[in-house]
Amino acid sequence: MAVTRLKRKDRKNKTTSRLEVKFLKGATNIEKGSRSLQSKTDQLAKNNALLAKLVASA
């Protein structure tokens, strides 16, 4: 039996599913008790602290 070439739709599905798996494996959770807890010195934490201070003073 000869090897047939995938049709365009099937090639697209193959690529899309491969990229989805790669994305899901690379995803990280920032949750309570997670190994990847948010750092106290990253920009998001600094922004949240500044916003909290502004809201408190207003």
C-alpha positions in Angstrom: 0.0 0.0 0.0 1.5 3.3 -1.1 1.9 6.3 1.3 -0.5 9.0 0.4 0.0 12.7 1.0 -2.2 14.4 3.5 -4.7 16.8 2.3 -4.4 20.4 3.2 -7.1 20.2 5.9 -5.4 17.2 7.5 -2.0 18.8 7.5 -3.6 21.9 9.2 -5.2 19.7 11.8 -2.0 17.9 12.5 0.0 21.2 12.9 -2.8 22.7 15.0 -3.0 19.8 17.4 0.8 19.6 17.7 0.9 23.3 18.7 -2.0 22.9 21.1 -0.2 20.1 22.9 3.0 22.2 23.1 1.0 25.1 24.5 -0.7 23.0 27.1 2.6 21.4 28.2 4.2 24.9 28.5 1.3 26.4 30.5 1.9 27.2 34.1 -0.5 27.8 37.0 -0.2 30.6 39.5 -2.4 29.3 42.3 -2.2 29.0 46.0 0.0 26.1 46.8 1.4 25.8 43.3 5.1 25.3 42.8 5.2 28.4 40.6 4.0 31.0 43.1 4.1 34.6 42.0 7.3 36.5 42.9 7.0 39.5 45.3 9.3 41.5 43.1 7.8 41.0 39.7 6.1 43.9 37.8 2.6 42.6 38.3 3.0 42.5 42.1 4.4 46.0 42.1 1.5 47.3 39.9 -1.1 45.6 42.2 0.6 47.2 45.3 0.6 50.6 43.7 -3.1 50.3 42.7 -4.1 49.2 46.2 -2.3 52.2 47.6 -4.0 54.6 45.2 -7.4 53.1 46.0 -6.8 53.3 49.7 -5.8 57.0 49.5 -8.8 57.9 47.3 
